Amino acid sequence: MNKSICIIGVGKVGSALAFELSTTGYEINYLIDRDIESLELISSKLNPIISSSDIKKEFIEGADVVCICVQDKYLNSVVNEIIELDCNLDNRVFFHTSGAESSAVFPSEKFNEKFTASVHPIQTFNKVSFANQHLLQNIYFGIEGGESAMELAKAFIGKMNSKYEMIPKDKKYLYHSACVISSNFLITLLNVSSEIIGSMGIEKSKAFEMFRPIINETLKNISKDGLVNSLTGPFERNDVETISRHLNSINKELPSLIPFYTLLGMETVKVAFKKESLNLKNVVTMLDLMNEYIQNEFDQTNKTII
């Protein structure tokens, strides 16, 4: 609890982390961010605190823990900036919050591997925090790294009433793809629903309002009964005729969505098979049906190109 903490990058993730750690009793000593206006406002709410728009040697050497909370594309340049300052890095813990990158971004010839880690919150952050929104409480973190860094990361996570899973260092991109599917692709799914609703003359903005009850109930079912056992609908009950009519209608009205429906449909068939609501013959019948539409779409695309 008496660790001196420096946070580099107080955007969407870093600002949430700063307020959460401060609320749980940790002392944030240094903040670094290039958005001076936002930095000053956040700093004023976490007084007393020292802030800068540049990474300073005295900040790094004055901290026991350095948390780098920048976008993936800036992570290597921030690490290189720290190296170029020629700081004394001994016994300082370095975290970064990237979901895709591993602790390998900290070169072992400059950083002690025991004191480096990736600590990624499995959460969505859509805006900068100027107060504690408790976005880091009661969630999971995907973590990996050196022994000493992991010990401290687990302490941080525990103080936030959250949990963690260890992620193999060489599987970070695979892990991050699952996070993207769970959050970003959910928005894409709902956007496609709104496109279909809009094609019928209903306001697209009403789509979420219309589907919110079924979404909420589905999430409740998953929480109670698990993913596979929560599947319902035509794929689960082997209603090939209804699925065929879906495909016919989409092909007629919104043909660009055929690949979307068929590919997700194929994955849903696998879930139904796991639930044992489909036998192998049913599976083959459904996959053949969707493959037919994919092939037709492929043939039409080729004709257009030619």
Summary of the structure (lengths in Angstrom):
residues: 306
radius of gyration: 24.4
end to end distance: 66.6
largest distance: 69.4
contacts: 901
relative contact order: 0.08
helix: 58%
strand: 12%
